[in-house]
Amino acid sequence: MIEYALLAVLIAMVVAIAAITLGQAISNQFNAVSTCVNNPSSANCTPA
């Protein structure tokens, strides 16, 4: 029974780390878009 608890904790840790990493990546993208909206002549504001 303890094995299932350890497995559940491991899965929860992986999900939490993935959520934190993905959240930071999304935040970085929103910050880049915000910069381009506020200053379109910025160096990294080329249309895709």
N, C-alpha and C positions, 0 to 999 in steps of 0.2 A: 504494500500500500504506500509506503514511503517513496517508492520509486516513481509512482504516479505524481506525487506531490513535487518531487524534484524535477520531473519532466515538465510539469505545469509551470514551475518557477522559471525554468530555462526558457520555455517558449515565451513566457511573459516578458522576460528580460530582452529577448531578441526583438519582440514586437515593440517594446518601449524604445530600444536603441534605434530601430528603424524609423519610428515615428519622430524621434528627436532629430535624426539626420535629415529625413524628408522635410520636416517642418523648417529646418534651417535653410535648406535648398530653396524651398518655396519663398521663404522670407527674403532671401537674397535676390530672387527674380523680381518680386514685388518692389524691392528697393531700387533695382535697376530700371524698372518701368517708371517708377515715380521720378527718378532722376531725369529720364528722357522726357517725361511729360513737362517737368518744370524747366528743363534746359535742353531743347531739341538739338542744339548745335554741339552737344557733348560728344566726346570721341566715340563712345560705344552705342550710339543711337542710330544705327543704320537700319533701314527696313529689311526684313527677312525676305 
